[in-house]
Amino acid sequence: MSNEFKSGLSRRSFMRTLGAASVAASSLPAFALQQAPAADAAGARRAGGRMAGGMGGGDYGGSTDPDMVKISSNENPLGPSDAARWAIASTGALGGRYGAGVGLGNQPAVMLAEEFSLKPGYVQLYAGSGGALDLSLYATLASGKDLVVGSPSYNQGQQAGAKMKVKTHLVPLTATGAHDVKAMVAASKNVGAYYICNPCNPTGTMTPKEDIVWLVKNKPEGSVVVIDEAYHHFSTDDSSIDLVGQDKDVIVLRTFSKVYGMAGLRAGFMIAKPELHAKVRDLGPGAGTGVSVSCTTVAACVASMKDATLIPTRRKINADIRENVLEWMDKNGYEYMKGSQANFFQVNVKRPGREFSMNMLKEKVQIGRTWVEMPNYSRITIGTQAEMDKFKVAFKKCYEMAPASALLDIPFIENPSELDFHRVYA
């Protein structure tokens, strides 16, 4: 059993947490109970960085080559914690039931509300944060008012604006990679929603909390600030969740896909005052009630949230490996965007990013996509130390190749919506 599990949730305390599910879970065959804690954590970490994406495009494409280093989709190579894996195995027999039916469904939401001193009705659990983000933007743009987003930023903001057929204002990030909140307010007086990804995807940079507070205070009345905190666990900056507790016009999204290593298991939160949850429910039948989350996933969420060491331990692992590769880049004179507090960073490859990515694939290293606004940059996910060591060798070789062209067209890559296609990546 790894130290990560031993320092987290014990079997006995986890079974108490499951409550009504404990009797059913304890009836599982001994084989299933024995296998999860005995999992080879090192092996799981090695495999985690090589798993194929399977979506065939955008962030989610992948190779079935087991030797491919996959540092393209901002996944966590550690995968679910030992406690979460044991919880999944322990509740496998309950997989034929919805989470709420076995007393599990709302526990993660209750736990998050307690952590941030939020009243009942402020937190909703979803199957991933992608669908919750779409619904948040659809609801706040239903009036037909404008959308304001940072540029570059996670594409889902722009996609929501296009689907709602509203005017979308792209406001360049500052030189430090923060959202320029004053420019965002100046962009339009007829705003339904502001979208802030913090840390920002693809740059990994942070918008200071005081800037977000300023935006909330100075935005047009009735507009809503939608804050995507998918990568916030990797940062030491303050969250914006407390603004929700102050009943501000703010929606915060959180996910289990990143630091918790549960991208394929699908779980996330929408955090907002009840009036904003009601706006989401007004979109139509089923909206805002949360897409059904499997009871095994909910059990993994509970186990992960109960482990007080998980986030700080994984934040440090990520930061140490990230700083190691960035120090190597500094030593070799490579240019990258400073200030990442996420599990990825942007590097200037001095040629079209797509061309560089294709060359890296030949070296069995799959890196992230390129944004229209930064055509000569590629996004690099932080993998294991061994994976990043292989990345260094491949990067140096590909960087020293002569560029094949001055520019390649960079298409706007649409991230498929969980709401439309039941996608499994956030």
Secondary structure as UniProt FT lines:
FT   HELIX           3..6
FT   HELIX           11..18
FT   HELIX           19..21
FT   HELIX           22..26
FT   HELIX           30..35
FT   TURN            36..38
FT   HELIX           41..48
FT   TURN            49..50
FT   HELIX           58..60
FT   TURN            66..67
FT   STRAND          69..71
FT   TURN            77..78
FT   HELIX           82..90
FT   HELIX           92..94
FT   TURN            95..96
FT   HELIX           99..102
FT   TURN            105..106
FT   HELIX           107..115
FT   TURN            116..117
FT   TURN            120..121
FT   STRAND          123..126
FT   HELIX           130..141
FT   TURN            142..143
FT   STRAND          146..151
FT   HELIX           156..163
FT   TURN            164..165
FT   STRAND          168..172
FT   TURN            175..176
FT   HELIX           181..186
FT   STRAND          191..197
FT   TURN            201..203
FT   HELIX           209..218
FT   TURN            221..222
FT   STRAND          224..228
FT   TURN            230..231
FT   HELIX           232..234
FT   HELIX           241..245
FT   TURN            246..247
FT   STRAND          250..255
FT   TURN            259..260
FT   TURN            263..265
FT   STRAND          268..271
FT   HELIX           274..281
FT   TURN            282..283
FT   TURN            285..288
FT   HELIX           295..306
FT   TURN            308..309
FT   HELIX           310..332
FT   STRAND          344..348
FT   HELIX           353..362
FT   TURN            363..364
FT   STRAND          365..367
FT   TURN            372..373
FT   TURN            375..376
FT   STRAND          377..381
FT   HELIX           385..399
FT   HELIX           418..421
//
